[in-house]
């Protein structure tokens, strides 16, 4: 009798998606585990250097600022040059930066300005690496398999970045503060080697060289004329602004509001991953069953309810439950939006359209870090949550009708002219 256990299913999917996808998958797994450790260790490092909410939140702003400054230029570079090589170089550079931060911590030279500088340089590398790797996926995976490929990459991100690694990072930070950062540096180098091993990536479509300004304008116009992607990008800008305003002060919220010991902060972050794991298991089936329109609308409701629940929560169990539900929503939303963007955007424009999309979504995160810290300083630790609730409720009202134009996972949206 043929056997269809979990191992067989994974191997079958790996064969269907191809060996190059497997390498991207493993590269994502390694780098996400390293990033997950520093996601917990980073706020703990800042909290050990300062108790000012604005300075703690400012670290997130320093990390996201390069998306505001260089995202559009990075898109031109990604469309002009070999994306695989760009991803390799960017990962190596980020590994060097994180290794430098680990050395500064180990030798006692870490300070708020040093951390800010390292985070800024990491952000510069991300504008290249994230855009290049996102553009590589549709080059190695058939369009009909993109939702499943994105679900598996998201699962890897959640398991490594949010579930397993944060508790490890927080525990290692308590033992030796430099260790999680040093391991993150190694993870970047391993990811670079795996991406360098890609062999089946087809040649990029040639780009007619014009001025950088003209090429940026072409990508911006394409995105603006695509109603669904334009709406999603603007929604994500505001949603990430509010979400990062909350996340940027979460380490202080957990201590002051939930009375949580710093050693367990990583476990609170892992609550998002618990829901996210469930989300990766059901995302493709939910998209097939209900379609993107319904799920995007439900996602807006869940996002608003998340901020309300965290504003009202008084203990870690209530907050953890809210974050777990948010994790399901975040995965489903991301699988829909990433698959739609990868499928709709022409190959020659993927870098520039992706950079414009990232500019709005990640730029919102950068501004949100500043807003969250200032609100917490001025009005109290729960103020960012109430602000987020109001903004997301407004987004839901405005975006409700445009989301009716979202297409199913196997139907192409009209390409604007």
PyMOL commands that set and color helices and strands:
alter all, ss='L'
color gray80, all
select helices_A, chain A and resi 6-17+19-49+53-80+83-106+112-140+143-175+179-196+212-225+227-247+250-256+262-312+316-344+347-379+383-405
alter helices_A, ss='H'
color red, helices_A
deselect
rebuild
show_as cartoon
